[in-house]
Amino acid sequence: MRLDKFLAQCGVGTRKDVRTYIKDGMVKVNGQVITKPEIEINENDDVIEYLDKVVTYTGKVYYMFHKPGGCITARKDAIRKTVFDFFEGINMNGVFHVGRLDKDTEGLLLLTNDGEFEHKLMYPEKHVEKTYFFWALGSLDEEDRKKLESGISIGKGEKLTKPAKIEIDKCEMYKEFEQETCIGEFYKMDSRRYDQPVVSGYLTISEGRKHQVKRMLKAVGCFVIYLKRISIGGLTLDESLEKGQYRLLTEVEIQKALGEV
């Protein structure tokens, strides 16, 4: 492994940062100062030091996290709770979130220190599908479905969205919907408007534009009041994980996420 990649994966700094550290003589390999970032090292046998402290290689890690609503997808924040705050006592140096979920969005979030894994999942040309379950005020007819499935405009000057998949779960009035679900925990409707239509379903996209699911549904007259990501690629959220809980992915699950199974 390259020395700069090793140090970045161990959380010493970004790839750019560690290159500077190496060139400035802050890094030793087996007791010798090394100033070339591209030098190959054996991460298991060589002794790597940064500022005279041994850097331990933990290897690649892949976490499945059941993100609850109300926390932000960030490493730290002075005011708001972040997803990393749930990993108390775990060495998260070098670990980052793969993509992001809005503050009010729940569900599957992956965290890793493997940059190649993130690239394969998040870059648009990879076409990795992500499925979301939603509740929205409004209704969806056949014409709306065709628009979502063929591509729709969600912003001035933006390209049409790529073809999506839509599956309708329920279409009812808010009053009945509230009685059958826990929707009241997430959205409070004025009782005088209980005749408001509500639709639930699953939307699968292969892009990652900002607020994309909400904007796509808004473009067909629906206002999202609950959103949960349930799958990435072939990997589905483990529903045995309570909100705020996490676990390591298995090798098979890593392959499923990448579409290799």
C-alpha positions, 0 to 999 in steps of 0.5 A: 500500500502507498504510504500516503494512502495508509496514513489517510486510511488511519485518520492521520489526515486527508490524502493531501494533508499526509503528503505534506506531512511526509514531504516535511519529514514528519513520517518514519518507516521502520525508524527512517524518515521518508519524504516520498508519499508514493513509497510502498509499505507493508501495512501489516509488518512495517512500523509507521510513525507520525510525529514519533507516534506509531500509527496502527492500521485497523484495515477497512471497515464498513458500517450499516447505520440505521439513521434516525430523524433529527440528526445531521449527516456530518462528522461534528456540529457545534449545535446539532447531533450528528450521525458520528455521535452515535459511535461513541467509544468506537475509533472512527478515525478515517471513517466517513459517511457514504453519501448523506441523508437529510436531517429529517430522513431516516434509514440506511446510511453506510460509513467506511474508510474505503474510498474506492467503495464510496466511489463505486456507490455514489458516482452517477456513472455507476448507476447504483439504485437507492430505494426510499419509502415515503409518505406524501400529501397528495396523490399519484395517478398513472400520468404522474407515475409515467413522468417519474419513471421516464424522467422529470424536471425538478429544477430550472436549468437542470437535466431531467432526472434519470428514469426511476421506479415507483411503487404505490403502497397506499392512497387514502385520506389523512384521517384513515392513514393516521389511524393505520400508521405512525404518521402522526409522530412525524407530521401533525395535520390540522384536524379541519383538513383530515380529508387531505389525500395521502399516498405512500410508496417506494421510489427507486433512483440511481442518482444523488441530487440534493433533496432529489426524492422530495423534489421529484415528488413535489414536481408531480404535486406531492409534499413528502412528510416522511422519508426513509432509505431502505436499500442501496444496490442489493443491500437492504437495511437490517430492520433488526437494528433500532434507530441509532444502532449500527453494525459491521457489514458482512463480506456478502453484504459489501458485495450486494451493495456493489451489485456483485451478488 
